[in-house]
């Protein structure tokens, strides 16, 4: 067992989000609280203005009958007014329930009904249309307010109004009910529900995770203290509002520290807006960091020979000493000099292009990040670290301290968090940031929180000799091969996804003699590779089936096999055969969750014919699959898939290799 002690830094009397908001309006009224890029121009609201906006939205909701204990759905991209609507609901003692903005109407219906939603705030016409489509399935949804009025001019449905109109109603209600808003805020308690976040539904229907104000603020205060964050930080808020990571960074930590939350103009402009804002504090899942690096390497292929040689020379210097310099460890003077030159010519301009010039702390989580990717960013001076958590723990379990970074771990237990391992290796967590429970599901709550207050994460892990936690896989997914070797599919899949050419992977091997895998290629990276070699292709399916693609993927698979052969006990899990899927795994086809986690059981059932082909020594297999398009149309994707064998390697003792 490992435990970290801490002071949660919760200020007296500021144990709810609305009280924190009010305090910032008093302590730092003119400091920027939110920014949003609209029509190419950054708009700014200070803490005083945000307090005023939240008050009007809250009073507007109250005028429509929204009361303590009710739930408010939030649907849309990251927008300041949607965050304010969340705070407005909390101010009245209500609970915001953010939904994934890319979810189809049918998925939204489940959450709306389960959370008993009667009120919703939507971003724009697209989201309003989804909600109106659900009128028969969700008859309790009576009021919908929308932020963006474009395209809404001729909508006349009952209960539908603009957010501006809602605030006008709030202004009149506030004048007619003096003191009611303040009383509602003062009535709030830290133990009150602050938000309901629905799980991704990897193994079944999503469950509503109820997090209290106290839990979220404990996680927020712990992270702010751990990384010495101040009200001068800038973050870019672009990840789904329904995801716990955004709730932690854009709400909990922002309300603790009082820093500025910046919302991009759209999902398509995130990287441009990132460069313009230059955040000091940044979070992104591994795939975003992988895409950034892929774009850099693609651009380098277009550069002149001199620039390419300079880039590779100074990147070799960075790999040698960059991470050591970042951690404050001794480095020879000659390397320091070369690194300083590289910083001027390569690392500085590169970080500027990526929008990371001002970053003091950057975090990644949600999936494993490859050691090479991790080392790349740290080597050029980006203080990239990993964190570990879940929706049920406010994404707050383990953090990596500055100067004590290990590429293969998720760090040490966060301040105030106790972590231990069950007999089967499952990670158990006791923390002030643990959820109050699953909404209307005491049975499910009792299954994951034991009598001693430990939350059973479902993840399998180990502690190293320094107390750092390593996550191996989901405990339920860890199996055994017929030869007795432990089979951890996610561990193998993550190794595959570390390569820029591979976007997704699904490994099979539990109860089998050998491991086989499905591969999804990264269209941009493989497409660029093909175009440079004048290889024509008609689309994803055509490119995925191309012989050149298979050779690229085979190289990646065999490098993973060589890596597994060097790891203790992992040699039997080398990939014997693989195929490249003819379509991308997609949340709309139920193959991935909205947070892009593999629905392993569903995929195994849907593609059973391909799995049988992999294990029956066939050289190819025809498949025809139903797919859903973004506009709702249904189509099919068909292909004759080639099945490829991969070279395996003899097991190598790690200690013998190190000695050699």
Secondary structure as GFF3:
##gff-version 3
##sequence-region A 1 660
A	DSSP	beta_strand	2	3	.	.	.	ID=ss1
A	DSSP	alpha_helix	17	27	.	.	.	ID=ss2
A	DSSP	beta_strand	32	38	.	.	.	ID=ss3
A	DSSP	beta_strand	41	46	.	.	.	ID=ss4
A	DSSP	alpha_helix	47	63	.	.	.	ID=ss5
A	DSSP	beta_strand	71	75	.	.	.	ID=ss6
A	DSSP	alpha_helix	80	91	.	.	.	ID=ss7
A	DSSP	beta_strand	95	99	.	.	.	ID=ss8
A	DSSP	alpha_helix	105	114	.	.	.	ID=ss9
A	DSSP	beta_strand	119	122	.	.	.	ID=ss10
A	DSSP	alpha_helix	125	133	.	.	.	ID=ss11
A	DSSP	beta_strand	143	146	.	.	.	ID=ss12
A	DSSP	beta_strand	160	162	.	.	.	ID=ss13
A	DSSP	alpha_helix	163	176	.	.	.	ID=ss14
A	DSSP	alpha_helix	180	186	.	.	.	ID=ss15
A	DSSP	beta_strand	193	198	.	.	.	ID=ss16
A	DSSP	beta_strand	208	212	.	.	.	ID=ss17
A	DSSP	alpha_helix	213	226	.	.	.	ID=ss18
A	DSSP	beta_strand	234	237	.	.	.	ID=ss19
A	DSSP	alpha_helix	244	246	.	.	.	ID=ss20
A	DSSP	pi_helix	247	253	.	.	.	ID=ss21
A	DSSP	alpha_helix	254	257	.	.	.	ID=ss22
A	DSSP	beta_strand	260	263	.	.	.	ID=ss23
A	DSSP	three_ten_helix	267	269	.	.	.	ID=ss24
A	DSSP	alpha_helix	270	277	.	.	.	ID=ss25
A	DSSP	beta_strand	281	283	.	.	.	ID=ss26
A	DSSP	alpha_helix	286	302	.	.	.	ID=ss27
A	DSSP	alpha_helix	305	326	.	.	.	ID=ss28
A	DSSP	alpha_helix	333	342	.	.	.	ID=ss29
A	DSSP	pi_helix	343	347	.	.	.	ID=ss30
A	DSSP	alpha_helix	348	354	.	.	.	ID=ss31
A	DSSP	beta_strand	361	364	.	.	.	ID=ss32
A	DSSP	alpha_helix	371	379	.	.	.	ID=ss33
A	DSSP	beta_strand	384	388	.	.	.	ID=ss34
A	DSSP	three_ten_helix	391	393	.	.	.	ID=ss35
A	DSSP	beta_strand	398	399	.	.	.	ID=ss36
A	DSSP	beta_strand	412	413	.	.	.	ID=ss37
A	DSSP	beta_strand	417	421	.	.	.	ID=ss38
A	DSSP	beta_strand	426	431	.	.	.	ID=ss39
A	DSSP	beta_strand	437	438	.	.	.	ID=ss40
A	DSSP	alpha_helix	442	448	.	.	.	ID=ss41
A	DSSP	beta_strand	455	463	.	.	.	ID=ss42
A	DSSP	beta_strand	469	474	.	.	.	ID=ss43
A	DSSP	beta_strand	479	480	.	.	.	ID=ss44
A	DSSP	beta_strand	486	487	.	.	.	ID=ss45
A	DSSP	alpha_helix	489	497	.	.	.	ID=ss46
A	DSSP	beta_strand	502	508	.	.	.	ID=ss47
A	DSSP	beta_strand	515	521	.	.	.	ID=ss48
A	DSSP	alpha_helix	523	532	.	.	.	ID=ss49
A	DSSP	alpha_helix	540	544	.	.	.	ID=ss50
A	DSSP	alpha_helix	547	565	.	.	.	ID=ss51
A	DSSP	three_ten_helix	571	573	.	.	.	ID=ss52
A	DSSP	beta_strand	575	580	.	.	.	ID=ss53
A	DSSP	three_ten_helix	587	589	.	.	.	ID=ss54
A	DSSP	alpha_helix	600	606	.	.	.	ID=ss55
A	DSSP	alpha_helix	608	615	.	.	.	ID=ss56
A	DSSP	beta_strand	620	628	.	.	.	ID=ss57
A	DSSP	beta_strand	634	645	.	.	.	ID=ss58
A	DSSP	alpha_helix	654	659	.	.	.	ID=ss59
###
